[in-house]
Amino acid sequence: MERVRVAVPVLAAHAEATEDRGRIAPESLEAMREVGLYALGTPVGFSGTDVDLVTQVRAL
């Protein structure tokens, strides 16, 4: 969860642009990728983190 919290300032900084464009700002997408949000449910054998569903929901 600490890794995920690193993305929060970036997401907040680009929230208005995300709203204006109607899609997630590229900077926010990159921040989410960097902290591993896209790999939460992916098995470790496929370079994921394989966390449980509760942790995934908390992170997202």
N, CA, C and O atoms as a GROMACS GRO file, in nm:
protein
  240
    1MET      N    1   0.082  -0.120   0.000
    1MET     CA    2   0.000   0.000   0.000
    1MET      C    3   0.087   0.127   0.000
    1MET      O    4   0.046   0.229  -0.055
    2GLU      N    5   0.204   0.119   0.060
    2GLU     CA    6   0.292   0.237   0.060
    2GLU      C    7   0.332   0.275  -0.082
    2GLU      O    8   0.338   0.394  -0.115
    3ARG      N    9   0.358   0.177  -0.166
    3ARG     CA   10   0.394   0.206  -0.306
    3ARG      C   11   0.280   0.275  -0.376
    3ARG      O   12   0.302   0.367  -0.456
    4VAL      N   13   0.158   0.232  -0.349
    4VAL     CA   14   0.041   0.290  -0.415
    4VAL      C   15   0.024   0.436  -0.373
    4VAL      O   16  -0.014   0.520  -0.454
    5ARG      N   17   0.050   0.465  -0.247
    5ARG     CA   18   0.033   0.602  -0.197
    5ARG      C   19   0.124   0.702  -0.268
    5ARG      O   20   0.094   0.821  -0.272
    6VAL      N   21   0.234   0.654  -0.324
    6VAL     CA   22   0.326   0.742  -0.397
    6VAL      C   23   0.256   0.805  -0.518
    6VAL      O   24   0.290   0.916  -0.558
    7ALA      N   25   0.161   0.734  -0.576
    7ALA     CA   26   0.092   0.785  -0.695
    7ALA      C   27  -0.014   0.889  -0.663
    7ALA      O   28  -0.056   0.963  -0.753
    8VAL      N   29  -0.058   0.898  -0.540
    8VAL     CA   30  -0.169   0.987  -0.505
    8VAL      C   31  -0.142   1.133  -0.541
    8VAL      O   32  -0.230   1.196  -0.600
    9PRO      N   33  -0.027   1.190  -0.508
    9PRO     CA   34  -0.004   1.331  -0.547
    9PRO      C   35  -0.009   1.354  -0.698
    9PRO      O   36  -0.057   1.457  -0.744
   10VAL      N   37   0.041   1.257  -0.774
   10VAL     CA   38   0.038   1.270  -0.920
   10VAL      C   39  -0.105   1.266  -0.970
   10VAL      O   40  -0.145   1.346  -1.054
   11LEU      N   41  -0.183   1.172  -0.917
   11LEU     CA   42  -0.324   1.162  -0.957
   11LEU      C   43  -0.400   1.289  -0.921
   11LEU      O   44  -0.480   1.338  -1.000
   12ALA      N   45  -0.374   1.341  -0.804
   12ALA     CA   46  -0.442   1.464  -0.761
   12ALA      C   47  -0.402   1.582  -0.848
   12ALA      O   48  -0.485   1.666  -0.883
   13ALA      N   49  -0.274   1.589  -0.884
   13ALA     CA   50  -0.225   1.700  -0.966
   13ALA      C   51  -0.286   1.700  -1.106
   13ALA      O   52  -0.297   1.805  -1.169
   14HIS      N   53  -0.326   1.584  -1.154
   14HIS     CA   54  -0.379   1.573  -1.289
   14HIS      C   55  -0.529   1.541  -1.292
   14HIS      O   56  -0.584   1.509  -1.397
   15ALA      N   57  -0.593   1.551  -1.178
   15ALA     CA   58  -0.736   1.520  -1.169
   15ALA      C   59  -0.820   1.612  -1.257
   15ALA      O   60  -0.911   1.566  -1.325
   16GLU      N   61  -0.789   1.740  -1.257
   16GLU     CA   62  -0.867   1.835  -1.338
   16GLU      C   63  -0.851   1.807  -1.487
   16GLU      O   64  -0.948   1.810  -1.562
   17ALA      N   65  -0.728   1.779  -1.529
   17ALA     CA   66  -0.704   1.746  -1.670
   17ALA      C   67  -0.778   1.619  -1.708
   17ALA      O   68  -0.831   1.608  -1.818
   18THR      N   69  -0.781   1.523  -1.617
   18THR     CA   70  -0.853   1.398  -1.641
   18THR      C   71  -1.002   1.426  -1.660
   18THR      O   72  -1.064   1.372  -1.751
   19GLU      N   73  -1.057   1.509  -1.575
   19GLU     CA   74  -1.199   1.546  -1.587
   19GLU      C   75  -1.226   1.621  -1.717
   19GLU      O   76  -1.323   1.592  -1.788
   20ASP      N   77  -1.140   1.716  -1.749
   20ASP     CA   78  -1.158   1.798  -1.869
   20ASP      C   79  -1.152   1.714  -1.998
   20ASP      O   80  -1.230   1.736  -2.090
   21ARG      N   81  -1.059   1.620  -2.001
   21ARG     CA   82  -1.039   1.538  -2.122
   21ARG      C   83  -1.136   1.421  -2.131
   21ARG      O   84  -1.161   1.368  -2.239
   22GLY      N   85  -1.191   1.381  -2.016
   22GLY     CA   86  -1.279   1.265  -2.016
   22GLY      C   87  -1.203   1.134  -2.023
   22GLY      O   88  -1.261   1.029  -2.053
   23ARG      N   89  -1.074   1.138  -1.995
   23ARG     CA   90  -0.990   1.019  -1.989
   23ARG      C   91  -0.874   1.047  -1.894
   23ARG      O   92  -0.840   1.162  -1.867
   24ILE      N   93  -0.815   0.941  -1.845
   24ILE     CA   94  -0.707   0.956  -1.747
   24ILE      C   95  -0.586   1.020  -1.814
   24ILE      O   96  -0.545   0.980  -1.923
   25ALA      N   97  -0.530   1.120  -1.747
   25ALA     CA   98  -0.413   1.191  -1.800
   25ALA      C   99  -0.296   1.093  -1.814
   25ALA      O  100  -0.280   1.004  -1.730
   26PRO      N  101  -0.215   1.109  -1.917
   26PRO     CA  102  -0.101   1.020  -1.938
   26PRO      C  103  -0.007   1.013  -1.817
   26PRO      O  104   0.048   0.907  -1.787
   27GLU      N  105   0.010   1.124  -1.749
   27GLU     CA  106   0.097   1.126  -1.630
   27GLU      C  107   0.041   1.037  -1.520
   27GLU      O  108   0.116   0.972  -1.448
   28SER      N  109  -0.091   1.036  -1.507
   28SER     CA  110  -0.155   0.951  -1.407
   28SER      C  111  -0.142   0.803  -1.444
   28SER      O  112  -0.114   0.719  -1.358
   29LEU      N  113  -0.161   0.772  -1.570
   29LEU     CA  114  -0.144   0.634  -1.616
   29LEU      C  115  -0.003   0.585  -1.589
   29LEU      O  116   0.016   0.472  -1.542
   30GLU      N  117   0.095   0.668  -1.617
   30GLU     CA  118   0.235   0.632  -1.594
   30GLU      C  119   0.262   0.612  -1.444
   30GLU      O  120   0.331   0.517  -1.406
   31ALA      N  121   0.208   0.700  -1.361
   31ALA     CA  122   0.227   0.686  -1.216
   31ALA      C  123   0.166   0.555  -1.166
   31ALA      O  124   0.226   0.487  -1.082
   32MET      N  125   0.049   0.520  -1.216
   32MET     CA  126  -0.015   0.396  -1.175
   32MET      C  127   0.065   0.275  -1.222
   32MET      O  128   0.075   0.175  -1.150
   33ARG      N  129   0.123   0.284  -1.340
   33ARG     CA  130   0.207   0.176  -1.390
   33ARG      C  131   0.332   0.161  -1.304
   33ARG      O  132   0.372   0.050  -1.269
   34GLU      N  133   0.394   0.274  -1.272
   34GLU     CA  134   0.518   0.272  -1.194
   34GLU      C  135   0.501   0.210  -1.056
   34GLU      O  136   0.591   0.142  -1.007
   35VAL      N  137   0.386   0.232  -0.993
   35VAL     CA  138   0.366   0.175  -0.859
   35VAL      C  139   0.309   0.034  -0.863
   35VAL      O  140   0.291  -0.028  -0.759
   36GLY      N  141   0.280  -0.016  -0.982
   36GLY     CA  142   0.237  -0.154  -0.995
   36GLY      C  143   0.088  -0.180  -0.986
   36GLY      O  144   0.049  -0.294  -0.963
   37LEU      N  145   0.005  -0.079  -1.004
   37LEU     CA  146  -0.140  -0.101  -0.993
   37LEU      C  147  -0.193  -0.198  -1.097
   37LEU      O  148  -0.288  -0.272  -1.070
   38TYR      N  149  -0.133  -0.201  -1.213
   38TYR     CA  150  -0.182  -0.289  -1.319
   38TYR      C  151  -0.144  -0.434  -1.298
   38TYR      O  152  -0.198  -0.523  -1.364
   39ALA      N  153  -0.051  -0.460  -1.207
   39ALA     CA  154  -0.002  -0.596  -1.185
   39ALA      C  155  -0.055  -0.658  -1.055
   39ALA      O  156  -0.009  -0.765  -1.015
   40LEU      N  157  -0.149  -0.593  -0.991
   40LEU     CA  158  -0.194  -0.640  -0.860
   40LEU      C  159  -0.247  -0.783  -0.862
   40LEU      O  160  -0.212  -0.862  -0.774
   41GLY      N  161  -0.328  -0.817  -0.957
   41GLY     CA  162  -0.387  -0.950  -0.960
   41GLY      C  163  -0.316  -1.048  -1.051
   41GLY      O  164  -0.359  -1.162  -1.067
   42THR      N  165  -0.208  -1.002  -1.110
   42THR     CA  166  -0.132  -1.088  -1.201
   42THR      C  167  -0.041  -1.180  -1.121
   42THR      O  168   0.026  -1.135  -1.028
   43PRO      N  169  -0.037  -1.309  -1.156
   43PRO     CA  170   0.051  -1.402  -1.085
   43PRO      C  171   0.198  -1.360  -1.091
   43PRO      O  172   0.242  -1.299  -1.189
   44VAL      N  173   0.272  -1.392  -0.988
   44VAL     CA  174   0.414  -1.359  -0.981
   44VAL      C  175   0.489  -1.418  -1.100
   44VAL      O  176   0.582  -1.356  -1.151
   45GLY      N  177   0.450  -1.536  -1.144
   45GLY     CA  178   0.515  -1.600  -1.258
   45GLY      C  179   0.503  -1.521  -1.386
   45GLY      O  180   0.578  -1.545  -1.482
   46PHE      N  181   0.409  -1.428  -1.390
   46PHE     CA  182   0.390  -1.342  -1.506
   46PHE      C  183   0.427  -1.197  -1.473
   46PHE      O  184   0.372  -1.103  -1.531
   47SER      N  185   0.519  -1.180  -1.380
   47SER     CA  186   0.572  -1.049  -1.337
   47SER      C  187   0.471  -0.963  -1.263
   47SER      O  188   0.481  -0.841  -1.264
   48GLY      N  189   0.373  -1.025  -1.199
   48GLY     CA  190   0.276  -0.952  -1.120
   48GLY      C  191   0.307  -0.957  -0.972
   48GLY      O  192   0.412  -1.007  -0.931
   49THR      N  193   0.216  -0.905  -0.892
   49THR     CA  194   0.233  -0.907  -0.747
   49THR      C  195   0.140  -1.008  -0.680
   49THR      O  196   0.162  -1.044  -0.564
   50ASP      N  197   0.038  -1.054  -0.752
   50ASP     CA  198  -0.052  -1.160  -0.705
   50ASP      C  199  -0.107  -1.134  -0.565
   50ASP      O  200  -0.103  -1.222  -0.479
   51VAL      N  201  -0.159  -1.012  -0.542
   51VAL     CA  202  -0.216  -0.982  -0.411
   51VAL      C  203  -0.362  -1.027  -0.406
   51VAL      O  204  -0.426  -1.046  -0.510
   52ASP      N  205  -0.413  -1.044  -0.287
   52ASP     CA  206  -0.552  -1.088  -0.269
   52ASP      C  207  -0.650  -0.978  -0.310
   52ASP      O  208  -0.612  -0.861  -0.325
   53LEU      N  209  -0.774  -1.016  -0.328
   53LEU     CA  210  -0.878  -0.924  -0.376
   53LEU      C  211  -0.899  -0.805  -0.282
   53LEU      O  212  -0.918  -0.693  -0.329
   54VAL      N  213  -0.895  -0.828  -0.153
   54VAL     CA  214  -0.914  -0.718  -0.057
   54VAL      C  215  -0.805  -0.612  -0.075
   54VAL      O  216  -0.834  -0.493  -0.075
   55THR      N  217  -0.683  -0.655  -0.091
   55THR     CA  218  -0.573  -0.561  -0.112
   55THR      C  219  -0.589  -0.487  -0.243
   55THR      O  220  -0.561  -0.367  -0.250
   56GLN      N  221  -0.633  -0.556  -0.347
   56GLN     CA  222  -0.656  -0.491  -0.476
   56GLN      C  223  -0.760  -0.380  -0.463
   56GLN      O  224  -0.740  -0.270  -0.514
   57VAL      N  225  -0.871  -0.409  -0.395
   57VAL     CA  226  -0.977  -0.310  -0.378
   57VAL      C  227  -0.927  -0.191  -0.297
   57VAL      O  228  -0.956  -0.076  -0.330
   58ARG      N  229  -0.852  -0.217  -0.191
   58ARG     CA  230  -0.797  -0.108  -0.110
   58ARG      C  231  -0.705  -0.019  -0.192
   58ARG      O  232  -0.710   0.103  -0.181
   59ALA      N  233  -0.622  -0.081  -0.273
   59ALA     CA  234  -0.527  -0.004  -0.354
   59ALA      C  235  -0.598   0.080  -0.458
   59ALA      O  236  -0.560   0.195  -0.482
   60LEU      N  237  -0.700   0.023  -0.519
   60LEU     CA  238  -0.770   0.096  -0.624
   60LEU      C  239  -0.866   0.197  -0.566
   60LEU      O  240  -0.933   0.268  -0.640
   0.00000   0.00000   0.00000
